[in-house]
């Protein structure tokens, strides 16, 4: 439903609000891959598709001050998950008068360079869309931290979170989200880094990206 956002460059929000428990804590986005921090790779890739950018992160925002981007903490306590980061982004974008945001995870350095265009082109009737990629068996897996989210739904999302909803796909399905499918050849572009072993694998994938 590309008519929903005609000729509009939408804001982008990098989701970095997780606690990185499998990485031993800290900011996964500040880990190095191929001589560059993950979040620098994500900023460069998302910044080529969206403007302005912001980072959803909790804790002391001063540690991210060098990026000169708005730091958006979750507005709900106890780390309720990435939907809280989406909500923070939607509230920020609404204050700018933007009709929607795109989100990308801070630990996923290879996401598609045409993510924004494809999400917009495949938006559902509500203007919402999630990315998806297929596994080696051909089964499609949605990538819920990579999505297009209309600001008009932020109050519904706030209510859903307050009532205990945590799964992105459940809320997205309730609003008939579209799906933008991406190829997994030569590897899944939504490969994300959760463990030190994943950093080693990402180093190998750099040569194929």
C-alpha positions as CSV (number, residue, x, y, z in Angstrom):
1,X,0.0,0.0,0.0
2,X,2.7,2.5,-1.1
3,X,0.0,5.2,-1.4
4,X,-0.1,5.3,2.4
5,X,3.3,7.1,2.4
6,X,3.7,8.9,-1.0
7,X,7.2,10.4,-1.6
8,X,7.9,10.6,2.1
9,X,11.2,9.8,3.7
10,X,10.3,8.3,7.0
11,X,12.1,8.4,10.4
12,X,14.2,5.4,11.4
13,X,14.6,4.0,14.9
14,X,17.4,1.6,15.8
15,X,16.2,-0.8,18.5
16,X,19.0,-1.2,21.1
17,X,17.0,-1.4,24.3
18,X,17.7,-5.1,25.1
19,X,19.9,-6.3,27.9
20,X,22.2,-8.6,25.8
21,X,22.2,-11.3,28.5
22,X,23.6,-13.9,26.1
23,X,26.5,-11.6,25.3
24,X,27.3,-11.0,28.9
25,X,25.4,-7.7,29.2
26,X,26.3,-4.3,27.9
27,X,25.5,-2.7,24.5
28,X,25.7,-5.3,21.8
29,X,25.7,-2.5,19.3
30,X,29.1,-1.4,20.5
31,X,30.7,-4.7,19.8
32,X,33.2,-4.8,16.9
33,X,32.7,-6.7,13.7
34,X,35.2,-6.4,10.9
35,X,36.9,-3.4,12.6
36,X,33.7,-1.5,12.9
37,X,31.1,-1.3,15.7
38,X,27.7,-2.9,14.9
39,X,25.8,0.2,15.6
40,X,27.9,2.2,13.2
41,X,27.1,-0.3,10.4
42,X,23.4,-0.1,11.3
43,X,23.4,3.7,11.4
44,X,25.0,3.9,8.0
45,X,22.7,1.4,6.4
46,X,19.5,2.8,7.9
47,X,20.6,6.4,7.4
48,X,20.8,5.8,3.7
49,X,17.1,4.9,3.7
50,X,15.5,7.0,6.5
51,X,15.7,10.4,8.1
52,X,15.9,11.5,10.8
53,X,17.3,8.6,12.9
54,X,17.0,7.9,16.6
55,X,18.2,5.2,19.0
56,X,15.9,3.3,21.4
57,X,18.2,2.5,24.4
58,X,17.8,2.4,28.1
59,X,20.2,3.4,30.9
60,X,22.6,6.4,30.8
61,X,22.2,8.1,27.4
62,X,25.6,9.8,27.8
63,X,27.3,6.6,26.6
64,X,25.7,7.1,23.2
65,X,26.2,10.9,23.0
66,X,28.9,10.6,20.3
67,X,26.3,9.5,17.7
68,X,24.4,12.9,18.0
69,X,21.1,11.1,17.7
70,X,18.0,11.3,19.9
71,X,18.1,8.6,22.5
72,X,14.7,7.2,23.2
73,X,14.3,5.2,26.4
74,X,11.3,2.8,26.9
75,X,8.4,4.6,28.4
76,X,7.4,1.4,30.3
77,X,9.3,-0.2,33.2
78,X,11.0,-3.6,33.4
79,X,12.2,-4.0,29.8
80,X,9.0,-5.3,28.3
81,X,10.7,-6.0,25.0
82,X,11.1,-4.5,21.5
83,X,7.5,-3.4,21.3
84,X,8.3,-0.8,24.0
85,X,11.1,0.5,21.8
86,X,8.7,0.7,18.8
87,X,6.3,2.7,21.0
88,X,9.1,5.1,22.1
89,X,9.9,5.6,18.4
90,X,6.3,6.2,17.5
91,X,5.8,8.8,20.2
92,X,9.0,10.6,19.0
93,X,7.9,10.4,15.3
94,X,4.4,11.7,16.2
95,X,6.0,14.7,17.8
96,X,7.7,15.4,14.4
97,X,4.5,15.0,12.6
98,X,5.7,11.9,10.8
99,X,3.1,9.3,9.6
100,X,5.2,6.2,10.4
101,X,8.7,4.9,11.4
102,X,10.9,2.1,10.2
103,X,12.8,0.1,12.8
104,X,16.0,-2.0,12.6
105,X,17.8,-3.9,15.3
106,X,21.2,-2.7,16.4
107,X,22.7,-6.2,16.3
108,X,21.8,-7.0,12.7
109,X,24.5,-5.5,10.4
110,X,23.5,-7.0,7.1
111,X,19.8,-6.0,6.7
112,X,18.7,-5.2,3.2
113,X,19.7,-1.8,1.6
114,X,16.1,-1.6,0.2
115,X,14.4,-2.4,3.5
116,X,12.4,0.8,3.6
117,X,11.2,0.8,0.0
118,X,10.1,-2.9,0.3
119,X,8.3,-2.4,3.6
120,X,6.4,0.6,2.3
121,X,5.5,-1.2,-0.9
122,X,4.1,-4.2,1.0
123,X,2.3,-2.3,3.8
124,X,-1.1,-3.7,4.9
125,X,-4.3,-1.7,5.0
126,X,-3.3,-0.2,8.4
127,X,0.1,0.9,7.0
128,X,1.9,-1.7,9.0
129,X,4.4,-4.2,7.5
130,X,7.0,-6.7,8.8
131,X,10.1,-8.0,7.0
132,X,10.5,-11.7,6.4
133,X,13.1,-14.2,5.1
134,X,13.1,-17.9,4.3
135,X,15.2,-20.6,5.9
136,X,17.1,-23.2,3.9
137,X,13.9,-25.4,3.9
138,X,11.9,-22.5,2.3
139,X,9.9,-21.7,5.5
140,X,9.2,-18.0,5.8
141,X,10.2,-16.3,9.1
142,X,9.0,-12.9,9.9
143,X,11.6,-10.5,11.4
144,X,9.6,-8.5,13.9
145,X,12.2,-5.9,14.8
146,X,12.4,-4.8,11.1
147,X,9.1,-3.2,10.4
148,X,7.1,-0.2,9.2
149,X,4.9,1.2,12.0
150,X,2.2,3.9,11.6
151,X,2.1,6.5,14.3
152,X,-1.7,6.5,14.2
153,X,-1.5,3.1,16.0
154,X,0.7,4.2,18.9
155,X,-2.2,4.6,21.4
156,X,-3.5,1.1,20.6
157,X,0.1,-0.3,21.1
158,X,0.4,1.6,24.4
159,X,-2.9,0.0,25.6
160,X,-1.8,-3.5,24.4
161,X,1.5,-3.2,26.3
162,X,-0.2,-2.0,29.4
163,X,-2.4,-5.1,29.2
164,X,0.6,-7.5,29.1
165,X,1.1,-8.0,25.3
166,X,4.8,-8.7,24.5
167,X,4.9,-10.6,21.1
168,X,5.3,-8.3,18.2
169,X,3.7,-10.6,15.6
170,X,0.5,-10.9,17.7
171,X,0.0,-7.2,17.8
172,X,1.0,-6.8,14.1
173,X,-1.4,-9.5,13.0
174,X,-4.2,-7.9,14.9
175,X,-3.7,-4.9,12.5
176,X,-3.4,-7.0,9.4
177,X,0.3,-6.2,8.8
178,X,1.7,-6.7,5.4
179,X,4.8,-8.8,4.8
180,X,7.9,-7.8,2.8
181,X,9.8,-11.0,1.8
182,X,13.6,-10.8,1.3
183,X,16.0,-13.4,-0.2
184,X,18.2,-15.4,2.0
185,X,20.8,-15.9,-0.7
186,X,23.8,-16.1,-0.1
187,X,22.8,-15.8,3.6
188,X,19.9,-14.5,5.7
189,X,20.3,-10.7,5.7
190,X,18.6,-10.6,9.1
191,X,21.4,-12.6,10.7
192,X,21.7,-11.1,14.2
193,X,24.4,-11.2,16.8
194,X,23.4,-12.6,20.2
195,X,26.6,-14.4,21.4
196,X,30.4,-14.1,21.0
197,X,30.2,-17.1,18.5
198,X,27.8,-15.0,16.4
199,X,30.5,-12.3,16.1
200,X,32.9,-14.9,14.6
201,X,30.2,-16.0,12.1
202,X,29.5,-12.4,11.2
203,X,33.2,-11.9,10.4
204,X,32.9,-14.8,7.9
205,X,29.8,-13.3,6.4
206,X,31.3,-9.9,5.8
207,X,33.1,-11.3,2.7
208,X,29.7,-12.4,1.2
209,X,27.7,-9.3,2.0
